[in-house]
């Protein structure tokens, strides 16, 4: 049975005000899973919209009403919405505590929440098993993470959260707990105000987090707050105005010469490094994410209608089907591992590829600008220090662009749907852009 809350009139046979009742359908309730709750409101059937469970929005009907009557109708609508919201909160509390709903207990809790009874119990009151009237943010965050880990909660697109996303939420939880400890108090939904947001940002700034890291944690806080609000656990809208920080970072790509330098490294007696190098190069030649090219299997190799060998993948993040022509270097690497690239831990890959970049002579100095502790500073670092797993995807896309493959065709390989997102991967230096422009007829 689908859980549902609706509002119905007690009678629609007479054209006079009649009681509005809230009907809750839930599998735990007896009497066919149906509970009836009186709202205390009365409405004439002429002005009631049974589909929305509220006062009609028919302008023709409402036009004949006085201002006082229209104000009364607005108050009735607000009261019905408040009752529905309170009912949802209690239902979610039962679900959160894995507790079966009891109709009598539910009504008593709803009466209490709507201040309809004296909260003091006397000896004649029925025994009611305890249940919290609100779920704390700490508990909700804990359960939210467990649900995304166990695929009990899906993304907005109905997909299972990736391992990386789960890891990011666990990191946020650690930072949030440190923030609460620093404030010497537990922060609940109602406490997440703009002042709380400012303290949270200042706390992370003092820890010398980058603006992008701060922005990501603020984003997760907003998602948690929005999810809890949608589930009826709070009515605090302050989080919606929290600003998410963002700073352009220095993302590099490797030129064809630098890719070839990595390819030519003699690593016969360094098996671990060789595996990391080869996996990284597969990323460069396919322009895919690590999560996609690490799962290549023989059955991913197929041919086009013209007999051209291609790599057919379904991208894990977007579920986009991409067809990648296999060039000679990629063919050699895939064949080397029987078309099953070795599995390498991303952290290990990030550490090793920097060392290999240095060994391959990728030592050009790169000036980067970054903000730490709220202070923006420039520094110069060797290019190899900036190489990481995602550099492979950026390298593949940029080198395809330099080879004058039309962007629309590259996007078919990279899986990008928006050109604005695709263009972020084109990492040409100003010198490279000038050289490219010089070949245009305009400058000749």
Number of C-alpha atoms within 10 A of each C-alpha: 9 8 12 11 16 16 23 19 20 16 14 15 8 10 12 12 18 17 18 24 21 22 17 19 19 19 14 16 17 13 9 11 15 17 20 15 15 12 16 11 15 16 19 17 22 14 17 22 16 14 10 12 19 22 20 18 12 11 8 8 11 15 10 10 11 10 10 9 12 15 12 12 18 13 12 19 16 13 15 20 14 13 17 20 17 21 23 20 22 24 21 18 21 18 12 13 11 9 12 12 18 14 18 13 16 18 16 16 22 23 18 14 17 13 10 11 13 9 12 6 10 8 6 6 8 11 9 12 6 7 14 11 16 14 20 16 21 17 11 19 20 13 13 18 19 15 15 19 18 12 14 12 16 15 11 8 7 8 13 17 20 17 10 10 14 16 14 15 21 16 13 21 19 12 16 20 16 14 19 15 12 11 13 9 10 13 18 15 22 13 14 19 16 15 10 13 19 12 14 22 21 15 20 22 19 12 12 16 17 20 22 16 18 21 19 17 24 21 18 15 21 20 14 19 25 19 15 21 16 12 15 19 26 22 14 15 14 16 21 12 11 16 15 16 16 13 13 9 11 12 16 23 27 23 16 15 10 15 21 14 16 23 16 10 14 10 14 9 8 9 10 14 18 19 19 23 20 20 24 26 24 23 24 27 25 24 27 25 20 19 14 16 22 18 15 18 16 12 11 16 18 14 15 11 6 6 8 10 17 18 22 19 22 14 17 15 14 12 11 16 14 18 22 19 20 18 12 9 13 19 17 13 18 21 12 12 12 12 18 18 20 16 12 15 9 15 10 13 19 19 15 19 24 19 15 21 24 17 14 19 14 23 14 12 13 15 12 14 13 16 17 15 15 16 10 10 10 10 10 11 14 16 20 23 18 18 24 20 23 20 22 27 23 26 26 27 29 28 21 18 18 16 9 10 13 11 16 13 12 20 17 15 21 24 21 16 13 9 11 9 10 18 14 11 19 20 20 17 11 9 9 12 12 11 11 12 13 12 10 9 7 7 7 7
